């Protein structure tokens, strides 16, 4: 690697020089004059600063200060008052000004003039009007000819620009159910699974609580990961009495762990089931939670035909047949119980056997009248104030109220074990067992010794870690939950992985407790932000009908996608775009909002599919690999150029704003703005009333009007409009929703007070006085026995045999990863190394920032981690370019010898591409690891891709086995990629540089 050429000081100085020469207006909101004498910029004249939210990555939501001079951002710094990120501001965030003022940034709408497949798309500048009209004409023509299902949208990581408007566009402008989203492979499987078990997104644990026991399962959040990350998580890990890491790779954070459970890739489910076994073995179960707030005591009748009712799913409102083998009043002969059964019986009354009174009783799971027999549900009023002595002395130190677990009244004791004779309506008798009995029996096989055989982790180490975590310090509440990350989502078995981890949390009662599985922050607004939907309620009339929702790509293979209603299957959508013979229909057009074809499935297959479309447009800051397949490009705003609100994705409780610090360059527009303007060309109202595009209100800012509606009208922010909210934010800083909404976010065990029943699969403005006990599942309990999976997969053919001749997938169960070394042993004979990927890189976020010189000079090429022992066997040395080859493709990366992974395993980097190459695909095929994945191996429930844990072989790249006789990857014309920090092309990307992209329009 060559000599590094840039320092932070020279970087800031360069930005300031460029700022002085910029011809950019400063028509922005209430940015404060620089006043803090301790700032490094103190005394600089004309410098102003704005409190804002960094989006240099898509996850951490760091509070920042943005410094502006002469209408140009000159520096960004961490906001030391931001309680949830503690002043953190990483290299990605500090390099943001290089993104905002990058010479190759797209600044004007453009259209393609050369045929698809050309090395040069032949971009020419056009007006916004021409872009809008071209988009509307083509999309509506495709819709008319092939139907709305022939359209799709695709987005990348959800945040406040160019990555979420696609969802609203799909539903409100296109009328299609086909939303392809990175969400399907990134946090979505965790949210999907928690929606099955209890509440949407309650996969998030409250790391900010600084619990005494901290479990980090997959992912290294010290670099990047939602809101509980970076400085915060480092402090939590350091201060914990027991820090447990479950990860096949030694991460930066994991170096300080008390227990490192370095399991075989893809075996997370077996590990989690082992945890459940140990919890049961050592009697560390929260029996009151299990009996009162889970469906563990409900009776499973294996040889009974599933029964139930028809109900509308919460998102699409489309009907589905709910069917279960859990015994209800509607199944039984009335003589079996001692209460009067009305009519055919209530299918929402689940039978439970009371061991105290030796009789049948029931739980009625009717949201309008949910109760245990003989009880009238009321909000729990007894509880205690949260202990915050371990929290920092800042805004995070807000004590919540913890509801006590309620008692049965009248007193009952639901049986969790045993066999019970039940008599059905037809007079037949059967044997039923509590779901817990089946669960406990299944767990018997997952002893520490057996789990050790599966995962490769020492049995005693596993047991010690679990006992340490699950043994309570305070008898009233568990020590904390499990912070589980992306790694569990990527081996093609994500749903049951996540369900098994959640089951361990539920067994110890760590559901909505301090430090437990708290869920995504509830706040004043809908969480997704102003890009998600048009402000007009009338626009919802254009959303897909229930019949059309059934046509969601992938639904025929994965029917729970229809139930969830959030994304279609990306691989199925690409098969439709490929016009595969067995595809249910063809996809002919769509849009991409800063998504990319490299994040799931097989990247090469996806690229081919995109180039087969009749029409595609993209909104982006850059010429990306995906944009090379587009017909129209729309220039969008950088985070320093927009107004948006931000509610924490995780459980930190933070609510802040992204504040427009400067005007955008050229003709860039924010996503909400172009979405609202484009809606006019489709005839879809952007706003309610007689003036749907506010044309009769000259000078009104559409974006500010939208934000006012979402925050202060539809939302519950206690301010009259956006400007007042922004002014308050500049003075106050980030709000802690525990303080602001004590009845909801400031309360723990919300299922006890009727605040957990939130059926919608996305965050919405906080609702008070929901007054429905329990959870938004069909049984209104935490579901160890998942009735939704049971309804859609009644045969349970992939699940374990729980009774003679009876298999079920309703309980979390273990299956070997499809392309792991056990299940795919034959392939490993030729491809003997296990490949994982997805680790966080300090200077990049997924596919982003490869064109920012400060980032690229620090990390110019992709690095494949390999154990030195394996490298020596293969004749590979540090820094060598190597081929990584699987049965489905091959790419090149450089070798990084690392003892932190086991022999015969590699850890490759993901989503690499080379913006310096003058070709439409930007060289993604050279190093993008998803070019070598098996696109057909997916989670059977949510469709998440198998992008980790598959067989490869690794060998040194040589002149003899490399194109152009060059081990270093080259573009199609033989041009080498940037592979050294001294490459002069990095200078062209500096602020004020000449740039590399030939079709820049100034």
N, C-alpha and C positions, 0 to 999 in steps of 0.2 A: 504494500500500500504506500502511496506517495505521501509527501508531507502535507499536513492539513494546512489550509490556506486562510481560514477564517476564524475569527474569535467572536465572542458575543459582543465585545465592545466595537470591533470593526463592523460587525453586522448592524448594530444599532446606529453607528455613525453613517454607514452607507444609507440606511433607511432615512435618516434625518436629512441627508443631502438630497436624496430623491424627493423627500417630502417638500423641501423648499422649492423645488422646481416643478412640482405637480400643479397641473391646471385642473384641480378638482374642487368643486364647491364644498362648503361646509354647512349645508342646510340640514342640520341634525337637531336632535332633541336636546333636553336640558343636561348638557355635559358640564360638570363642575369645573371651575377654574382651579388650577393647581394650587393647593394651599398647604399641603403637609411639608413642613420645612425639612423633614427627615428624608425626603425623596431624593434620589440621585439627580433628579431634574430640577431640584429647587433652585430658584433664581433664574431659570430659563424663561425668557419672555415669550408670551404667546402660546404657551403650552397648556392644554386643557386635558382633563382626564374624565373618563366615564367608568363607572362601575358596571361590569357586564359579566357574561358567562362565556367562557372559552369553549369553542367547538373544534379545536385542533385535532381532537379525536372524537369519536362518536359516543363516548361512554361516560367519562368521569365528571363532566359538568362542573369544571373548576371555576370558582369565583375569581374574576380577574379585574385588574385596572387596565384600561386602554388609554394610552397617551396620544394626543393628537396635536400636531403643529402644522399650520398653514393648510388645513383641510386634509392632512395625511396622517395615518397612523405611523408613529415612529417607534413605539415600544409597547409591549404588554408585560404586565407583572402579575403575580399572584395576589389576590385580595386576602390580606392577613386576617380580615374580620369574618371571612366566610367559614362558618363553623364546620361545614361538612367536608371541605377540602383543605382547610388549614393553610391557605396561602400557597398550595401546590401549583406549580406552573411548569410543566415538563418541556422537553426539547421540541416536541411536536407543537405545543402551544406557542412557544417563543418564536418558532419558525413561521408562524401564521402570517406575519407581514410579508414574508417572501412569497406566500401563496397569493395574498391580496394584490401584490404589485409585481407579479410574475410577468415577464414579457410575453409568454406564450399563453396567457389566460385568454379564454374566449370572451370577447367583449360585445359582439354583435350577432344577431341571428344569421344563420347561414344555411345554404341548401347545397346538396350534392349535384354535380353536373356530369360526373363520370359513372359508368355502370358499376353496380356492386361487384366486388371481386377485384376491382382495380387497386393497384398499389396506392394510387392517389385518388381520393374521392372527388377531387376537383371542387373544393368548397368555394362558394362565392357569397358575398355579403348580400343580404336582403333586408327588407323592412320587417318590423314586427307584424304589421298588417298582412303582408304576404305570407309570413310564417304561419300566423293564425289561420288565415284562409286556406292555405295549403293543407294544414293539419286537419281542419274541420272537413274539408272536401273529401280527403282521402279516407279518414276514419268513418265518416257517415256513408261513403260509397261502399266500403268493405262491410259495414254493419248491414246495409240494405241488401247486399248481394249474398252474404254468407251467414248473417245472424250475429247478434252481439257476442255470442261465445267465441266467435272467430277473432276477437280482440283480446289483448292482455296488457297489463302494465307490469313493470319490474322496478323494484327499488333496492337500494343498498341499505346501509345502516340508518335506522331512523334517527333523525335529529331535525334541526329547525330550518334546513334549507335543502332543496333539490333531492330529498330522499323520502318524502312522505306524501307529497301532493298526488303521487301516482295512485294511492289507495282511493282517495276521493274522486280522482279522475276516472278510475275504472268503474266505480259505482255510479257516479253522478253524470258523467259526460258520455262514457262508452256504454254504460248499462251492462257490463260484463261481470261475471263472477270470477274472472281469472286474474287474480292479483298474485304475481310472483314476487316474493319478498325474501331478502336475506334473513328475515325473522324466522323462516322455516328451519334455518340451520344455526341460528345465533340467538340464544335466550328463548326463542319461541317454543322449542320442545320442552323447556322447563316450565314455561307458562302454560302450555297445552296440558302437560301432565298434572300440574297443580290444579288446573281447572277441572280435570277429571276427579281429583282426590278431595279438594276442598274449595279453594278460591283461586281465581286467576292471579298468577304472579306471586303467590305466597311461597314460591321457591326462594325469594329473597330473604336472607337472614339479616337481622339488625346488627351488623358488625359494629356500628358506631356506639353500641352500648358498652363496649369494652368489657365483655364477659370474661369471667375467670378462665373459661375453657374455650379455645377458638379452634374450629376445624375448617381448614381450607382444602376443599376436595376439587382437584383439577384447576387449572389456570393460575397464573401468577398475577394477582391484582396489584402488586406493587408497581407494575408498569402501566397497566391500563385495564380497567374493568368497572364500568358503571360508576355509581357515585361513591360507594364504599371502597376506596382504592388509594393507591399511592401513599402519601404520608400518613393518612389515617390508618390504613391497614397495617403499615409497618409498625406503628406505635401499638396497635391492638395486639399484634403478634408478639412484640417484644415484651409487653406488660402482662400477657396471659400467663397464668400459672401452668397451664398445659396447652401448648400449641401443636396441633396435629395436622400433618400434611398427607393427603392421599394423592399421589401423582407418580407416574412412571419415570418422570424426569425430575432431577434436582433443580428447582427453580431458585431465583435470587432470594425470594422470600423464604423458601423452604430450608435454607441453610441454618436458620435459627430454630428449627422445629425440635420439640422434645421427642416426637414420634414421626418418622418418615415411613409411610407405608407405600413403598415403590412397587406397585402392582404391575402385573403383565398387562399391556395395553388392551383395552376393551373388556376387562373383567370387573368393571366397577360394580356391576349388579351382584355378582357373587360376593364381593367385599361387603356391600351394603346388607345383603341377606345375612352374612356372617355377623355383622353388627347387631342385626335384629335378634339373631340367635343368642348372642352374648347378653344382650339386654334382658331377654327372657330368662336365660340361665341364672343370672345374678339377681333376679327379681328387682330390676331397676325400672319396671314399667309404671307409668302413671295410671293406675287402675281406675281412678275416678274419671279421668278424661276418656279412657278407652271405653268404659261402660256407658257413660252418659253422652259423650259427644262423638262417638264413632259408631259405625254399623257393625262392629265386631260381634255383638251379641245377636244380630239378626240371624234367622235360621235358614240355612241352605238345604234345599231338598234336591239332591243330585238327580234323581230319576223323575222329577216332575217337569212337565213341559213349561217352558218360560211363559209367564203371563205379565200383564201390565196394562198399559194405556197408551194413547196417542197424545203427544205433546209437542208444542212448538219449541224449537231450539232458540236460545236467547238472542243470538246475533242476527241470523237471517229470518227468524220467525217462521222458518220452514218446518213442517211437521215431520216427526220421526216416531217410529214405533219403539216405545220403551218396553223392554221385556227382561224379566229377571227370574231366577230360581229362588230368590229370597221370598220367604213365606209371608203372604199378606192376608188380610181378612177376606179379600175377594177370592182366595184360593180354597178356603177351608169349609168343612161341614160346620154349620153354626153350633152344633152340639159340642164341639171341641172347646168352646170358650164359655165363660159365665156371664157375658154381657149380651145384650140384644144386638144382633147383626141386622142392620137395615138393608133391605133389598138384596142385591147381589154381593154386598160387602164392599168395603172401601179399599181399592188397590193401593192406597197410600198409607194404610195402617200396617206397619211391619210388626210381626209377632216376635215376642221375646219371652223366654221362660224365666219367671221370678223364683229364685231359689229360697227366698224368705217365706213367701206365702204359698209356695208350691202350686202355682197357677200360671196360666198364660196371661200376659199383658201386652201392651202395644205402644209403639211410638207412631204418632200421626204426622206424616211428612207433607202437610198441606201448608204452603206459605201463608195462606189466609187464616189458618187455625192450627198451628203446629204445637203439639204438646204430647207429653207422656200421659197415659191413662190416669185420670183422676187429678191431674195437675192443670192449672191455668198458668200459662207462661207469663212471667213478668221479668222485667229487667233486673239483673243482679245488681244489688245496691251495696253489698258488703265487699270490701276489698282493702287494699293498702297502697300506700304511696311508694313508687319505685325508688329503690336505692340508687342514687346517682353519684355516690362517693368516688367511683372510679373514673367518672367522666371529667373532661377538661373544664376549667373555669371559663367557659365562653357560652355562646348561645346553645351549644349542644347540651349543656347541663340544665335540662328542663325535665323535671320529674313527671312521669306519667302516672296514671292510676291503673292498678292491676286488679281486675275483678277476681274475686275468689271463685273457685270452682263450686258451682251450686250442688246441693244435695237433692236426692230424690225425695219428693214429698207428695203423696205418702211414700214411706220407705220401701224400696224394692232392691233386689240384688240380681241384675240380669246375668243369667248363666253364660259363661264363655266357653265351657267345655261340656261334653256329654252327648248322648244320643237320645232323641226324643221322637216318640211315635206321633205322627200327624195324620189326620183324616181329611181327605180332600172332598170337594163337593160331590164328586162322582162316587163317593163311598169307599174309594181305595185308601189303603193305609200305606204310609211310607215312613222312612226314617230320615229325620233332619238333624243337622248339627250346626251349632253356631259357627259363623264365618271364622271367628278367632280359633276355634278348635282345628279347623282345616289349615289355617295359617300357621299355628304352632306346630302342627304335625309336619307341614312342609318344611319349616325351619329346622327341624331336627337334623336334617342331613347337612346343614351348613355349619358344622362345627369348626372351630378355629383350625383344626388339623386339615379338614377337607378344603376349607377356604385357602389355606396355605398351599395345598397342592394345586389349586386352580390358579391362584394369583402370583405365587412365588414369594409371598411375604411370610416372614416367620410367624408361626401361630401364636406364640406367647406375646410377641410385640402387638399383634392385632388385639388380643384380649386385654392387654394392659391399657392400650389406648382407649378402647371402648369403655372400660370400667372407669377410667380416669374422667372421661367426658361425661358419662351418664350418671355418676354418683353425685348427688346434689350437695352443693354447699349450703343452700337455703332450702329447707324442706318444702317451702311453698311454691317454688318455681324451679325449672331446670336451669342448668348452667348456661345454656345457649343452644343455638341450632347448628346447622351445617351450611357453610357458605360454599355451595357447589357451582362449578362453572362450566365452560364450554366443552371441556374434554369428555364429559359424560354424554354429550349430544351427538358425537361424530363417528360412532362405530356401527351405525346402522341398527342400534337397539336402544334408542334414546328414551322412549316412553317408559319402558320397564326399568331402565337404569334410574331415571328420575323418581319413579314411583317407589322404588325400593329405598332410596335415600330418604324420601319424604316419610315413608313408613317408619323408619328408625326415629325420625324426629317426632312423629305422632306417638310412638310407643313411650317415649319419655315425657310427652306432654309439651314439647317445644313448639307449639302452634300458637302464634300470636302472643308470645311472651317476651319479656325483655331479653334481647339477644337472640330470640328464636326466629322461626319462619314468619316474619312480620308482614311480608308482602311489599308491593310497590307503594310508594307514598301517596296517600290521599290528600288532595289539596283543593285550592280554590277553582281549579280549571280541569278540563279534560287533559289527560297527560300527554297525548301525542303531539299537541301543539297546533299552531294556526295553519300548518300546511295540510292537515289531515282531511278537512272537509270544507266545503263552501259554507259561509255563515247562514245561507238561506235554508230554512227548514223545508221549503218547497222543493229543493233539489233532491230530497230523499224520495220523491215520487218517481225518480228516474232509476232508483236502485233495482237490482235484479229481483224478479218474482221468485217465489218458492220453486216453481218448475224450472226456471232458468238456473237457480242455485244448484239444482241436481246435476246440471251440466258442467259444474266446476271441474276443470282438468284434474284427473287423478281420483275423482270421487268413486268411480267404479271399482278401483283397486283399494282405495283407502277411504271408506265411507265416513270415518270420523272427521274427515276434512269438511264435509258438508255439515256435520254436527257443530264443529268449531266455527266454521264460517269466516275465517280470517285470511287464509292464503289458499291458493290452489297449489297443486304439486308442480314444482319447477320442472322436474324431469318429464312429467306427463305433458306439460305445456310445450316443451321443446319437441317432444314427439309429435304433437299436433302441428307445430310449425314445420317440422321435417316432412309432414304429410306421410307418416308411417302408415302402412296398410292396415294395421290393427288399431290405429288411433280412432277415437269415436267421432272426431270431426277435424277440420283443418283450421289452424290459426293463420291469419293472413296479415295482421297488422298490430301495432301497439306503440307504447312509449316506454322509455326508461328514464327514471329519475335518479341519476348518479348511481345506479346499480351497475353491476358488471356480470358478465357471463362466467367469471372465473371462481365464484364463491361456492358453488355446489354443483353436484352432478359432474359430468365430464366437460371440461372447458372447450375442447375441440368440437365436440358434438354440438354444444350450445352455440358456438360461433358459426358453425355451418347452418344451424337453424335460423339464426338472426339474419343471415345473408339470403335466406330463401323467402323472407317476408315481402309482401307487396309494398308495405310502407311501414317505416319506423322513425320516430323522432326521439331525441334525447335532450334533457335539460342537464347542464353540467358546467363546471368551471373550466374543464380541460378537454382536449382531444384525447380521449381514452381509447383503449382497445375496442370497447363496445361502440363508441361513437363512429368507429370506422365502418360499421354496418348500417348507420343511420342515413336518413334522407334529409332530415331537418335537424339543426342544432340550435338550442335556445341557451343564451348566456344568463347565468343566474348569479345571485349575490353571495359574497363571502360573509362569514359570521360577523365581521366588524361593520357590515353595511346593512344590517337588518335589525328590526325590532321583533322580539319574540319572548314569550314567557318560557320558563323551564321549571318543571316540577321533577324532583328526583326520580330517576327510573327505579332505584332501589329503595332501601328502607331508612335512609338517613333523615328523611323528613324535611329536606331543604326545598325552598321555593324561591326562585330568583328570576332575573330577566336577562335576556340578551339585548343590548341596547345599541341602536344605530349610532355609531361614532363618526362615520364619514359617509359621503355619498358614493355610490358604486361607480366604477369607470365605464366609459362607453355607454352602451344601452342595456347594461345588465339589469335584471329585475329579480325581485325576490320570488320565491315559488308561490306564496299566496297571491301575490299581485298578478303574475302571469296566468295563474289558474283562474282567478276571478275574471280577468280580461278575456281569456279564451272561452270561458263559459258563454259569453255573449254570442260567439260564432256558432255555438251549438244550440242556442236558444234556451239555455238553462239559467234560471235566475241566480245571480250571486247573492243578492240580498232580498229579504222579504219586502213586500209592499209594492207600490206602483212605480217605484224607481229602482229596478233590480240591479242597476249598475251605477247608481248615484250620479247619473248624467245631469240631473237637475240641481246638483249641489256643487257648483264649480269651486275648486280649491280644496274639496274634501279629500283627505288621504284615505284611499280604499283600505290600505293595510291597517292604519290606526283605527279606522271604523270597525274593521274585522276584529282587531284585538280587544277593543272596548266591548263588543258584543260577547266574545268568547270569555273574557275575564270578568267583566262587571255586570253583564246582563244574563247570559246563559250560565256563566260561572258565578262564583260567590265572593270574589275579591271585594273587600269593603272600601271601594273607591268609586268615584262617579264615572271615571273614564280612564283610558290608557295613560294619558299624560299625567294624571294625578298619581296613578300607580307607579309610573316611572320615576316621578319626582320623589315619591316616598322611598323607592328602592335606592335611589342615589344617596339618600340621607340615612336610611335604616340598614341597608344591606340585606343579606339573605334572611328570609323568615324561616323559623322552625315551626312546622305545622303542628307539633305537639302543643306548642304554646297557643297557636292561633285557632286550632280546632280541637280543644280538649275532649269534646264529646266523642270524637272519632279517632283521629290520629294520636291524640293524647291518652287514649284508653287501650289497655291490653286485654286479651281474651274477649274480643269484640263479639264473638259468637254468643257470649253470655249476656250481652246487653242489646242484641238485635242489630248490630252494625256490620256484621260480616256477610250478610246476605246481599251480595252484589253480583247479580247474574251476568251482567254484560262482560264480554271477554276483553274489554279494554278499560283503562282508567277513565272515569268520568268525574265531573265536578262532585265534590263530596256531598253525599246525601245524609242528612240528619233524620233521626226518628224513623228509620227503616222499620224498626220494631218487628223483625222476623228473626227468631232464634236460629242458631246453627249456621249452616253453610249452604251455598247455592248449588248443591248436588241434588240428584233426584231423591235421595233419602234425607237430605238436609243434615247429614252427618259427614264427618271425615270418613271417606270410603276406603277402608282396607280392601273391601270387596267392591270392585269398581263396576257399578251397574251400567254405566254408559258403554264400557268395553264389552260387557256381557251382552248388551242389547244389539250391538253391531257385529259381534263375533260369538254368536251363541254356541257354536260347536267347540270353540276353544281348542282347536286342533294343535296349536303350537304350545299350549300350556301343559303343565304337569298333570298327571293322573291323580286326582284328589280323592277319588273313590273308585271302586271297581267299575271300569267301563266309562268313567266320567272324567273328562279333561276340561280344564277351564283356564282362561287367561285373565280372569277377574282379579286374582291376587297377583302382586308383583312376583315375577318368576325369572329364573336365570336361563339364558341360552348363550352358548358360545358365540362370540362375534363371527359373522359369516366368513370373513376373510382373515380370521386369526389363525395362529399356527396349529390349533387343534382341529377346528372345523374344516380348514382348507389345507390339511397337511400335505396332500399330494402336490398342490401348487408350490408349496414351500420347498419341495425337492429341487426345483429349478430356480426359485426366487426365495432364498433362505433367510432374508432379513425382513423384520417387521418395520414398516414405515408409519410414523405418526407425524403430525404437522400442527400448525396453528399457534405456536408459541408467540408471545408478544415481543415485538422488536421496539426498543426504546424510541427510535426516531420515526417509525412508520405506524400507520394504523391500517391494517388490512392492505388494500391496494393503493393507499394514498401516500403522497409526499415523495414519490420517486423522482420528481422533477424539481424538488426544492434543494438548492445546492448545499445549504447548511446540513440538511439531513443526509443527502446522498454521499457527500464526501466522508461522512462518518461511517456509513454503511453502504458502500458502493455496489455490492453484489450479494446475492442470496447465499446463506451459509447453512450447510447441512451438518448437524451435529452427529458425530459418530464416536463410539468408544475407541480409544487408542489401540486396544487389543484387536478389535475387529479391523481397524484401519491398517495395522501392521500386517495382518493376515492377507489383506487385499493389496498391499503395496501402495497404500495411499498416505500422503503426508499432508501436514497442515497447509491449507491454502490451495491445494490441487483442485482443478476443475474435475468433477466426476459426473458420470452418467448415473442417473437413477432410473431404473427400468422395471416396469411391471408388465403383466400380460396385456395391459390396455394402453401402453404408451411409454415414452421416455423423455426426460428433460435433463438439463445440466444445472448443477449448483456447485459451490465450492465446499471443500471439506473443512470442518471445524472440529478438531479433536477435543473430546469432552468426556471426562470421567463421570459426569452426572447422569448418564444413561447406561443401561446395561449393554453388554456385548450382543451382537447380532440384532441390533436395533438402530434405527436412525431417526432423527427429528429434522424434517425438512421445513423450509419456510414457504409460506403460502402467498398466492396472488401477486407474484412478481410479473412485471412487464417493463418495457424500456421506452419511455417517452422520447428518448433521443433518436429513435429509429424512424426514418422517413418512409413508413408504410402503414397501411390502414389498420392492421392488427397490432401494431406497436410491439411486435416480437413476443407476445404473451406465450407462444408455443415453446419458446426457448427454455423457460425456467418455471413456468406456472405449474405447481405440483398437481393441480387438479386436471392436468392433461393426462394423468396416468391413473385416474380412479375408475372404478367400475360404476358406471352411472345407474345400473339396475339394482344395486344392493342398497336398500333403504329401510328405514324403520317402517314397519307394516301399518302403524297407526297414524303417524303424522308426516311420513315421507322424508324425514331428514336423511341427508346423504351419508354414505359411508366414506368419509374423507380422512379418517384416521384408522389405523390398524388394518393394513393390507400388505401382501407380500411383494417384495422388490428384490432386485439384485443391484449391486453397486460396483462400478469399476471405473478406473481412471480414464478420463478423456485424453486422447492422444491425437496427434496430427493424422494418424491413419484412420481413426474411427470418428473423426469430427468433420462436419461440412467445412468447405474452404480450407481444409487441412489445418484448422485452427481450433485448439481446445476451448478457446474463449468464444462464447456465443456471438454470432454475427447476424446482422439483418440480412434480408433477401439479396441485397446488393453487395454483401461481404463486409459491410461496415461493422467494426467491433462495437459492442456495447461499452458504456462507461464502466470501467472495472477498476479504476484507480482514482484516488482523491486528487491527484494532480492533473487529471484530464482537463484540457483547456475548455471543453464544452460546458463545464460547470460554470465558468465565468459568464458564458452567454446567458445563463439563467439568472444571474444576479439581478437585483433591482436596478433598473436602468440599462440592463444588458440588451444585446441584439436579439436574443432568443434563438430557438432552433426551428420551431414550427414555421413552415414557409407561408402558410396562408393566414397570417395575422392581418387584421384590418384595423387601422387606427382612425 
